[in-house]
Amino acid sequence: MNIMPKAINQPLPTLTPTELGIKHQLFTQVLSLLDLSVLDRMDKDTARKQIRDCCNNLLNELPRPVNLEIRTLITKLVLDEILGLGPLETLLADPEVSDILVNGHDNIFVERCGKLERVPVSFQDNHHLLNIIDRIVSSVGRRVDESSPMVDARLKDGSRVNAIIPPLALDGPSLSIRRFTVDKLNAQQLIDYGSMTADMDKLLSAAVTGKLNVLISGGTGSGKTTMLNILSGYIPRDERIITIEDSAELQLQQPHTVRLETRPTNIEGRGEVTQRDLVKNCLRMRPDRIVIGEVRGSEAIDMLSAMNTGHEGSLTTLHANSPRDALGRLENMVCMGGFDMPVRNIRTQIASAIDLVVQLQRQEDGRRRITSIQEVTGMEGEVITMSELFTFEREGRNEQGNIKGHYRATGVIPVFQRKLVAKGIDLPHSIFGVSSMIHF
C-alpha cells in the first residue's frame, strides 16, 4: 500500500480498432489450433512458448504485415487471455496499482499513489468480463452465477477479490481487486513520508510492548492493515500470537505465530466459519496476543470479553471516521449481535477493554496519515471519556495541491503512563509536551 504519491507510470499501450480486430481474430485461431487441456498440464514457460510460436506463425500469414512493436503487444495480449486474466494482467503487473475497480467491460479505474484514475484498458464485452471473473473465482474453489451472484475471495498472492454480476449489478459485471502488498512498510518510512512523527512511534511502540489494547480506526484504504502490521512488529518475539482475519493480509515476522482465516459457505451453503467462531476457538489456544484483522460483527463482544479477562495487548482495526465513532461502532456491533445488555454495561466493557485508539485518514492528496491518537480514560455517567494525545492540524494546501499541516502533542500525560512505568517502560514526558510540533 502506497502511503505517499510517487511518479506516475508511463501510459498503458493501446491498440487501434483495426489492431484489436487482428488480436481478436488471432485469439480465436489460436484456440482452434491448440489443445487447452494439454496446455494446462504443461509448465508455464513451455505453454507460453507454444502460444507465442503459434501467434508468430499466424501473424506471418496476414496479408498486411504488422510492425514488431504491435506484433509483440498483440502476442502478449493473447497470452494474457489464454494463461492469465486478460486485460487485467497489465494492471496487475504495475506495482504502484493498489486497487483495480472494474465497473463494466469498458469502464476500469485503478488506485495509484492514493488517487483514482481511469485507465485505457477494456474487455471485449460483458461476456468476456464474466469469463475472466469466473476464471478468478474458480481458481480458489468458488463460483459466481445467477444463483450466487456475489462472491468474495482471496487470490493465492493474498489479494482480495469481490465480484458482483447481473441481475444484482445493473450496468454489467463489477469486479474489485485489492492488491496484496509484498513490500512491508516500516515505521521509519511512515515517519519519512509524514504519516506520523518519531514521538508518536515511540508512544505506539511502548503501548504494544506494554500490552495495552490498541484499536486502529479509519476509512477504506486509509492504511489500517499497514499500521496493524507495523504495530504487531513491536510484539516481543517470545510471545505466542494468534491472528484472525477474513482475508489473510498480515505479515508477522515473529516465529510463534498461528494464522487463522474465516471460511465462507461452500456450494451447498454449509461449512461457514465466522470470525466469532475463530475468536472463541483462539481463547482455547493459549494466546499471549490476539490480533484481529478487522472487527465487523458479533465477534466484538467476544473480543471485548477477552481483552477484559487477561488477554492484554490485543490489536484490531475497524472502519470509522473518528476515535469517538470507533467506540460507537463497537457498541453497535455488540447490540446488533443480539446481546441483551444495558447500554451502560456495553460502554463499561468498551472503556475497560480499549486503552488506545489510533485514527487514520486517507487525505485528498492521496497521503495516509495518523490524524489522532486518543486514550480511553474511563466513564463519566453514561459517556466514555477520551483524552487526545496527538493530533494532526491542517493548514490548507501548497502549490502542488498537497495537504499542509503539523502534528501537535496536546500536553496530556496519559493515564496508562503509570502502567507502562510499572512494566519498566518509562516514556519521557517531553514527547507529550506542547512544544512537540513538526510541520509538513
VEXDREN-2710 file (C-alpha; in Angstrom, 1 decimal):
% VEXDREN-2710
k/r/px/py/pz
1/MET/0.0/0.0/0.0
2/ASN/1.4/3.3/-1.0
3/ILE/1.5/6.0/1.7
4/MET/2.5/8.9/-0.4
5/PRO/2.4/9.6/-4.2
6/LYS/5.2/8.6/-6.5
7/ALA/5.9/9.3/-10.1
8/ILE/3.0/8.2/-12.3
9/ASN/3.8/5.3/-14.6
10/GLN/4.1/5.6/-18.4
11/PRO/0.8/5.5/-20.3
12/LEU/-0.5/2.0/-20.9
13/PRO/0.0/0.8/-24.5
14/THR/-3.2/0.7/-26.6
15/LEU/-4.3/-0.8/-30.0
16/THR/-6.3/0.8/-32.8
17/PRO/-9.6/-0.7/-33.7
18/THR/-8.0/-2.5/-36.6
19/GLU/-5.3/-3.9/-34.4
20/LEU/-7.8/-5.0/-31.8
21/GLY/-9.6/-6.9/-34.6
22/ILE/-6.4/-8.7/-35.5
23/LYS/-5.9/-9.6/-31.8
24/HIS/-9.5/-11.0/-31.5
25/GLN/-9.0/-13.0/-34.8
26/LEU/-5.7/-14.3/-33.6
27/PHE/-7.1/-15.3/-30.3
28/THR/-9.9/-17.3/-31.9
29/GLN/-7.5/-19.0/-34.3
30/VAL/-5.0/-19.9/-31.5
31/LEU/-7.9/-21.5/-29.5
32/SER/-8.9/-23.6/-32.5
33/LEU/-5.3/-24.8/-33.2
34/LEU/-4.1/-25.5/-29.7
35/ASP/-5.5/-28.1/-27.2
36/LEU/-6.0/-26.0/-24.0
37/SER/-6.3/-29.2/-21.9
38/VAL/-2.7/-30.1/-22.9
39/LEU/-1.5/-26.6/-22.2
40/ASP/-2.9/-26.8/-18.7
41/ARG/-0.7/-29.8/-18.0
42/MET/2.5/-28.0/-19.3
43/ASP/4.7/-25.8/-17.2
44/LYS/4.0/-22.1/-17.8
45/ASP/7.2/-21.4/-19.8
46/THR/6.6/-24.3/-22.3
47/ALA/2.9/-23.3/-22.7
48/ARG/3.9/-19.6/-23.3
49/LYS/6.5/-20.7/-26.0
50/GLN/3.9/-22.8/-27.7
51/ILE/1.3/-20.0/-27.8
52/ARG/4.0/-17.4/-28.9
53/ASP/5.2/-19.6/-31.7
54/CYS/1.6/-20.2/-32.9
55/CYS/0.9/-16.4/-32.8
56/ASN/4.0/-15.6/-34.8
57/ASN/3.1/-18.2/-37.5
58/LEU/-0.4/-16.8/-37.8
59/LEU/0.8/-13.2/-37.9
60/ASN/3.2/-14.1/-40.6
61/GLU/0.3/-15.3/-42.7
62/LEU/-1.6/-11.9/-42.6
63/PRO/-2.0/-10.2/-46.0
64/ARG/-0.6/-6.9/-44.5
65/PRO/2.5/-7.0/-42.3
66/VAL/2.3/-5.8/-38.7
67/ASN/5.3/-3.9/-37.2
68/LEU/7.4/-5.6/-34.5
69/GLU/6.1/-3.5/-31.6
70/ILE/2.4/-4.2/-32.4
71/ARG/3.2/-7.9/-33.0
72/THR/4.8/-8.1/-29.6
73/LEU/1.8/-6.3/-27.9
74/ILE/-0.8/-8.5/-29.7
75/THR/1.0/-11.7/-28.8
76/LYS/1.2/-10.6/-25.1
77/LEU/-2.5/-9.8/-25.0
78/VAL/-3.3/-13.3/-26.5
79/LEU/-1.0/-14.9/-23.9
80/ASP/-2.8/-12.9/-21.1
81/GLU/-6.2/-14.1/-22.4
82/ILE/-5.2/-17.8/-22.5
83/LEU/-3.0/-18.2/-19.5
84/GLY/-3.8/-15.1/-17.4
85/LEU/-6.6/-12.7/-16.6
86/GLY/-6.8/-10.9/-19.9
87/PRO/-6.7/-7.1/-19.8
88/LEU/-6.1/-7.2/-16.1
89/GLU/-2.6/-8.6/-16.4
90/THR/-1.2/-5.3/-17.5
91/LEU/-2.6/-3.6/-14.4
92/LEU/-1.6/-6.5/-12.0
93/ALA/2.0/-6.1/-13.3
94/ASP/2.1/-2.5/-12.2
95/PRO/3.5/-2.4/-8.5
96/GLU/2.1/1.1/-8.0
97/VAL/-1.6/-0.1/-8.5
98/SER/-3.1/-0.8/-5.2
99/ASP/-6.8/-1.3/-6.3
100/ILE/-8.4/-2.3/-9.6
101/LEU/-12.0/-1.4/-10.0
102/VAL/-13.9/-2.8/-13.0
103/ASN/-17.3/-1.1/-13.5
104/GLY/-18.5/-3.0/-16.6
105/HIS/-16.4/-4.2/-19.5
106/ASP/-15.2/-0.8/-20.7
107/ASN/-15.0/1.3/-17.6
108/ILE/-12.0/0.5/-15.5
109/PHE/-10.3/2.5/-12.7
110/VAL/-7.2/1.9/-10.6
111/GLU/-5.9/3.5/-7.4
112/ARG/-2.4/4.6/-7.9
113/CYS/-0.5/6.6/-5.3
114/GLY/-3.7/7.1/-3.3
115/LYS/-5.7/8.6/-6.2
116/LEU/-8.3/7.0/-8.5
117/GLU/-7.7/7.3/-12.3
118/ARG/-9.4/5.8/-15.3
119/VAL/-7.2/3.6/-17.5
120/PRO/-7.4/2.9/-21.2
121/VAL/-8.0/-0.8/-20.7
122/SER/-11.2/-2.6/-21.5
123/PHE/-12.7/-6.0/-22.1
124/GLN/-14.2/-7.0/-25.4
125/ASP/-17.7/-7.2/-23.9
126/ASN/-19.5/-8.1/-20.6
127/HIS/-19.4/-11.8/-21.6
128/HIS/-15.6/-11.5/-21.8
129/LEU/-15.5/-9.9/-18.4
130/LEU/-17.7/-12.7/-17.0
131/ASN/-15.3/-15.3/-18.3
132/ILE/-12.4/-13.6/-16.5
133/ILE/-14.4/-13.3/-13.3
134/ASP/-15.3/-17.0/-13.5
135/ARG/-11.6/-17.9/-14.1
136/ILE/-10.6/-15.9/-11.0
137/VAL/-13.2/-17.3/-8.6
138/SER/-13.0/-20.9/-9.9
139/SER/-9.2/-20.9/-9.2
140/VAL/-10.0/-20.6/-5.5
141/GLY/-12.9/-23.1/-5.5
142/ARG/-15.7/-20.5/-5.6
143/ARG/-18.4/-19.9/-8.2
144/VAL/-20.4/-16.9/-9.4
145/ASP/-23.7/-17.3/-11.4
146/GLU/-27.3/-16.2/-11.2
147/SER/-28.0/-18.4/-8.2
148/SER/-24.9/-17.0/-6.4
149/PRO/-24.3/-13.5/-8.0
150/MET/-21.9/-12.2/-5.3
151/VAL/-18.5/-13.6/-4.3
152/ASP/-15.7/-12.5/-2.0
153/ALA/-12.4/-14.4/-2.3
154/ARG/-8.7/-14.2/-1.8
155/LEU/-6.2/-14.9/-4.5
156/LYS/-3.0/-17.0/-4.0
157/ASP/-0.9/-13.9/-3.6
158/GLY/-3.2/-12.6/-0.9
159/SER/-5.1/-10.0/-3.0
160/ARG/-8.8/-9.7/-2.1
161/VAL/-11.4/-10.0/-4.8
162/ASN/-15.0/-9.1/-4.8
163/ALA/-17.3/-9.7/-7.8
164/ILE/-21.0/-9.0/-8.3
165/ILE/-22.9/-9.8/-11.5
166/PRO/-26.3/-9.2/-13.0
167/PRO/-29.1/-9.2/-12.0
168/LEU/-27.7/-7.5/-8.9
169/ALA/-25.3/-5.3/-10.9
170/LEU/-27.5/-3.3/-13.2
171/ASP/-24.8/-2.0/-15.5
172/GLY/-22.9/-5.2/-16.1
173/PRO/-20.5/-7.3/-14.0
174/SER/-18.4/-5.4/-11.4
175/LEU/-15.1/-6.6/-10.1
176/SER/-12.9/-5.1/-7.3
177/ILE/-9.4/-6.3/-6.6
178/ARG/-7.4/-5.0/-3.6
179/ARG/-3.8/-5.8/-4.2
180/PHE/-1.7/-7.6/-1.6
181/THR/1.4/-5.6/-0.6
182/VAL/4.6/-7.7/-0.7
183/ASP/7.0/-5.0/0.4
184/LYS/6.0/-4.3/4.0
185/LEU/6.4/-0.7/5.1
186/ASN/8.1/0.1/8.4
187/ALA/7.7/2.8/11.0
188/GLN/10.6/4.8/9.7
189/GLN/9.2/5.0/6.2
190/LEU/5.9/6.4/7.7
191/ILE/7.9/9.0/9.6
192/ASP/9.8/9.9/6.4
193/TYR/6.5/10.1/4.5
194/GLY/4.9/12.4/7.1
195/SER/2.3/9.9/8.2
196/MET/3.4/10.2/11.8
197/THR/6.2/11.5/14.0
198/ALA/9.0/9.8/15.8
199/ASP/7.4/10.7/19.2
200/MET/4.1/9.1/18.0
201/ASP/6.1/6.0/17.0
202/LYS/7.7/5.9/20.5
203/LEU/4.3/6.0/22.1
204/LEU/2.8/3.3/19.9
205/SER/5.8/1.1/20.4
206/ALA/5.6/1.5/24.1
207/ALA/1.9/0.8/24.1
208/VAL/2.3/-2.5/22.2
209/THR/5.3/-3.6/24.3
210/GLY/3.5/-2.7/27.5
211/LYS/0.4/-4.8/26.5
212/LEU/-2.1/-2.0/26.0
213/ASN/-5.2/-2.9/23.9
214/VAL/-5.0/-0.8/20.7
215/LEU/-7.8/-0.1/18.3
216/ILE/-6.9/1.2/14.8
217/SER/-9.7/3.1/13.2
218/GLY/-10.1/4.6/9.7
219/GLY/-11.9/4.6/6.4
220/THR/-11.5/2.3/3.5
221/GLY/-7.9/2.4/2.1
222/SER/-6.6/4.6/4.9
223/GLY/-3.8/2.2/5.8
224/LYS/-5.3/0.3/8.8
225/THR/-3.7/-3.0/7.8
226/THR/-0.4/-1.4/7.1
227/MET/-0.5/0.2/10.6
228/LEU/-1.6/-3.1/12.2
229/ASN/1.4/-4.8/10.5
230/ILE/3.8/-2.2/11.9
231/LEU/2.4/-2.3/15.4
232/SER/2.4/-6.1/15.5
233/GLY/6.1/-5.9/14.7
234/TYR/6.6/-4.4/18.2
235/ILE/5.3/-7.6/19.9
236/PRO/8.2/-9.4/21.6
237/ARG/9.4/-12.5/19.6
238/ASP/9.0/-14.8/22.6
239/GLU/5.2/-14.3/22.8
240/ARG/2.6/-16.6/21.2
241/ILE/0.5/-14.6/18.7
242/ILE/-2.8/-15.7/17.1
243/THR/-4.1/-13.7/14.1
244/ILE/-7.7/-13.8/13.0
245/GLU/-8.6/-12.4/9.6
246/ASP/-11.3/-12.5/6.9
247/SER/-8.6/-12.4/4.2
248/ALA/-5.1/-13.1/5.3
249/GLU/-3.1/-9.8/4.9
250/LEU/-0.9/-9.6/8.0
251/GLN/2.8/-10.3/7.6
252/LEU/4.0/-11.0/11.1
253/GLN/7.7/-12.0/11.4
254/GLN/7.6/-13.5/14.9
255/PRO/8.3/-17.2/15.0
256/HIS/5.5/-18.2/17.4
257/THR/2.5/-17.1/15.2
258/VAL/-0.6/-19.0/14.4
259/ARG/-2.7/-17.6/11.5
260/LEU/-6.4/-18.2/11.3
261/GLU/-8.7/-17.3/8.5
262/THR/-12.5/-17.4/8.2
263/ARG/-14.2/-19.7/5.7
264/PRO/-17.3/-18.9/3.6
265/THR/-20.1/-21.3/2.9
266/ASN/-19.5/-23.9/0.3
267/ILE/-21.5/-24.5/-2.9
268/GLU/-24.1/-26.4/-0.8
269/GLY/-24.4/-23.4/1.6
270/ARG/-22.7/-25.1/4.5
271/GLY/-19.3/-25.1/6.2
272/GLU/-19.1/-21.4/7.1
273/VAL/-16.6/-20.5/9.9
274/THR/-17.0/-16.9/11.1
275/GLN/-14.6/-14.6/12.9
276/ARG/-16.7/-15.1/16.1
277/ASP/-16.1/-18.9/15.8
278/LEU/-12.3/-18.3/15.5
279/VAL/-12.2/-15.7/18.3
280/LYS/-13.9/-18.3/20.6
281/ASN/-11.6/-21.0/19.5
282/CYS/-8.4/-19.0/19.8
283/LEU/-9.1/-18.4/23.5
284/ARG/-8.5/-22.1/24.0
285/MET/-5.2/-21.9/22.2
286/ARG/-3.2/-20.2/25.0
287/PRO/-2.5/-16.9/23.2
288/ASP/-0.3/-14.2/24.6
289/ARG/-1.6/-11.8/22.0
290/ILE/-4.7/-11.8/19.8
291/VAL/-4.6/-9.8/16.6
292/ILE/-7.9/-9.4/14.7
293/GLY/-7.5/-8.1/11.2
294/GLU/-10.8/-6.2/11.4
295/VAL/-13.7/-6.5/13.8
296/ARG/-17.0/-6.0/12.0
297/GLY/-19.8/-8.0/13.7
298/SER/-20.8/-10.1/16.7
299/GLU/-17.2/-11.1/17.4
300/ALA/-16.9/-7.7/19.0
301/ILE/-18.4/-9.0/22.3
302/ASP/-16.0/-11.9/22.4
303/MET/-13.1/-9.7/21.6
304/LEU/-14.0/-7.2/24.4
305/SER/-14.5/-10.1/26.8
306/ALA/-11.1/-11.5/26.0
307/MET/-9.5/-8.1/26.5
308/ASN/-11.2/-7.7/29.9
309/THR/-10.2/-11.2/31.1
310/GLY/-6.5/-11.3/30.9
311/HIS/-5.7/-11.2/27.2
312/GLU/-3.9/-7.9/27.2
313/GLY/-2.0/-6.4/24.3
314/SER/-4.7/-7.3/21.7
315/LEU/-4.7/-5.4/18.4
316/THR/-7.5/-4.9/15.9
317/THR/-9.0/-2.5/13.3
318/LEU/-12.4/-1.3/12.3
319/HIS/-14.0/1.2/9.9
320/ALA/-14.8/4.6/11.5
321/ASN/-14.3/8.3/10.8
322/SER/-13.1/9.3/14.2
323/PRO/-12.0/7.8/17.5
324/ARG/-15.4/8.6/19.1
325/ASP/-17.2/7.0/16.1
326/ALA/-15.0/3.9/16.5
327/LEU/-16.2/3.3/20.1
328/GLY/-19.8/3.9/18.9
329/ARG/-19.4/1.3/16.2
330/LEU/-18.1/-1.2/18.7
331/GLU/-21.2/-0.5/20.8
332/ASN/-23.4/-1.0/17.7
333/MET/-21.7/-4.3/16.8
334/VAL/-22.4/-5.7/20.3
335/CYS/-26.1/-4.6/20.1
336/MET/-26.5/-6.0/16.5
337/GLY/-25.1/-9.3/17.7
338/GLY/-28.4/-9.8/19.7
339/PHE/-26.9/-9.4/23.2
340/ASP/-29.5/-8.1/25.6
341/MET/-27.2/-5.9/27.7
342/PRO/-27.9/-2.4/29.1
343/VAL/-26.1/0.3/27.0
344/ARG/-24.1/1.4/30.1
345/ASN/-22.8/-2.1/30.6
346/ILE/-21.6/-2.3/27.0
347/ARG/-19.9/1.0/27.3
348/THR/-18.3/0.0/30.5
349/GLN/-16.9/-3.1/28.8
350/ILE/-15.5/-1.0/25.9
351/ALA/-14.0/1.6/28.3
352/SER/-12.3/-1.1/30.3
353/ALA/-11.1/-3.1/27.3
354/ILE/-9.7/-0.4/24.9
355/ASP/-6.7/1.6/26.0
356/LEU/-5.7/3.5/22.9
357/VAL/-7.5/4.5/19.6
358/VAL/-5.3/5.3/16.6
359/GLN/-7.2/7.2/13.9
360/LEU/-6.0/7.0/10.2
361/GLN/-7.2/9.0/7.2
362/ARG/-6.5/9.0/3.5
363/GLN/-6.5/12.6/2.6
364/GLU/-7.3/14.4/-0.6
365/ASP/-3.7/14.5/-1.8
366/GLY/-3.5/10.6/-1.6
367/ARG/-1.4/10.5/1.6
368/ARG/-2.4/8.3/4.5
369/ARG/-1.8/9.9/7.9
370/ILE/-2.4/9.3/11.6
371/THR/-4.8/12.2/12.3
372/SER/-5.3/11.5/16.0
373/ILE/-4.2/9.2/18.9
374/GLN/-6.6/9.1/21.8
375/GLU/-6.5/7.4/25.2
376/VAL/-9.7/5.8/26.5
377/THR/-9.7/7.0/30.1
378/GLY/-13.0/5.6/31.6
379/MET/-16.6/6.5/32.1
380/GLU/-18.4/9.7/33.3
381/GLY/-22.0/8.9/33.8
382/GLU/-23.2/7.2/30.6
383/VAL/-20.4/8.6/28.5
384/ILE/-17.0/7.0/27.6
385/THR/-14.3/9.6/28.3
386/MET/-11.3/10.0/26.0
387/SER/-8.1/12.2/26.0
388/GLU/-6.3/13.2/22.8
389/LEU/-2.6/12.7/23.0
390/PHE/-1.5/13.7/19.4
391/THR/-3.4/15.4/16.6
392/PHE/-2.7/16.5/13.0
393/GLU/-3.8/20.1/12.4
394/ARG/-4.4/21.1/8.8
395/GLU/-3.2/24.4/7.4
396/GLY/-4.5/24.3/3.9
397/ARG/-2.7/23.2/0.7
398/ASN/0.5/24.1/-1.1
399/GLU/1.1/24.9/-4.7
400/GLN/1.2/21.2/-5.7
401/GLY/-2.2/20.5/-4.0
402/ASN/-0.7/18.6/-1.1
403/ILE/-2.1/19.0/2.4
404/LYS/-0.1/21.3/4.7
405/GLY/-0.2/20.9/8.4
406/HIS/1.6/19.9/11.5
407/TYR/1.5/17.2/14.2
408/ARG/1.0/18.5/17.7
409/ALA/1.3/16.8/21.1
410/THR/-1.6/18.1/23.2
411/GLY/0.3/18.2/26.5
412/VAL/-1.8/15.5/28.1
413/ILE/0.1/12.8/30.1
414/PRO/-1.8/9.5/29.5
415/VAL/-3.3/7.7/32.5
416/PHE/-1.7/4.5/31.2
417/GLN/1.8/6.0/31.8
418/ARG/1.8/4.6/35.3
419/LYS/1.0/1.1/33.9
420/LEU/3.9/1.4/31.5
421/VAL/6.3/2.6/34.2
422/ALA/5.3/-0.4/36.3
423/LYS/6.4/-2.7/33.4
424/GLY/9.7/-0.9/33.1
425/ILE/8.7/1.3/30.1
426/ASP/9.3/4.9/31.0
427/LEU/8.3/7.3/28.3
428/PRO/9.8/10.8/28.8
429/HIS/7.1/13.4/29.5
430/SER/8.7/15.6/26.8
431/ILE/7.1/13.6/24.0
432/PHE/3.7/14.7/25.2
433/GLY/4.7/18.4/25.6
434/VAL/3.0/21.2/23.6
435/SER/6.4/22.1/22.2
436/SER/6.4/18.9/20.1
437/MET/5.3/20.3/16.8
438/ILE/6.5/19.1/13.4
439/HIS/5.4/20.7/10.1
440/PHE/4.9/19.1/6.7
END
